[in-house]
C-alpha cells in the first residue's frame, strides 16, 4: 500500500475497493481488467489505466496468464 505521503485518487480507491471485494489479495486469486471493471462499474479503459498507474507505484502486482494480465494486491 502507498505510504502516508502518497495520496490515492478517488478512482484508485474505488479500484482497490473493488479488488478487495473480489478477494484479489493473492496471486492465486488475481483478477483481470474485465473482472475489476465489472465490479467497480467503470469503463475497462479507465480501469486498465488506473491499474497500470497503481502497478508502477507498486501498490498492485501484475502477472500474465496466457494472453491476459491479472492483478492482485500484494501482502
CORGIZI-V981564 format. One record per residue. N is the residue number from 0. RES is the residue in one small letter. PSI is psi in degrees with one decimal (none if undefined). Layout:
<<N:RES:PSI> <N:RES:PSI>>
This chain:
<<0:x:155.3> <1:x:151.3> <2:x:176.3> <3:x:-18.2> <4:x:-15.0> <5:x:113.2> <6:x:142.3> <7:x:139.3> <8:x:161.2> <9:x:-43.2> <10:x:-36.7> <11:x:-40.9> <12:x:-42.3> <13:x:-42.2> <14:x:-44.6> <15:x:-39.4> <16:x:-42.9> <17:x:-40.8> <18:x:-37.8> <19:x:-40.6> <20:x:-30.6> <21:x:-1.7> <22:x:41.1> <23:x:57.3> <24:x:1.1> <25:x:157.0> <26:x:-37.6> <27:x:-23.2> <28:x:28.3> <29:x:156.4> <30:x:156.2> <31:x:168.2> <32:x:-42.1> <33:x:-44.5> <34:x:-47.4> <35:x:-41.8> <36:x:-40.0> <37:x:-44.5> <38:x:-38.9> <39:x:-10.7> <40:x:47.5> <41:x:157.4> <42:x:145.4> <43:x:-37.4> <44:x:-43.7> <45:x:-43.4> <46:x:-43.7> <47:x:-44.6> <48:x:-39.9> <49:x:-42.0> <50:x:-39.7> <51:x:-44.9> <52:x:-43.9> <53:x:-33.3> <54:x:-43.1> <55:x:-31.9> <56:x:2.6> <57:x:22.6> <58:x:-34.7> <59:x:165.0> <60:x:151.1> <61:x:139.7> <62:x:152.1> <63:x:127.8> <64:x:108.8> <65:x:-118.9> <66:x:1.6> <67:x:143.5> <68:x:134.3> <69:x:143.5> <70:x:148.3> <71:x:161.0> <72:x:115.0> <73:x:152.7> <74:x:none>>
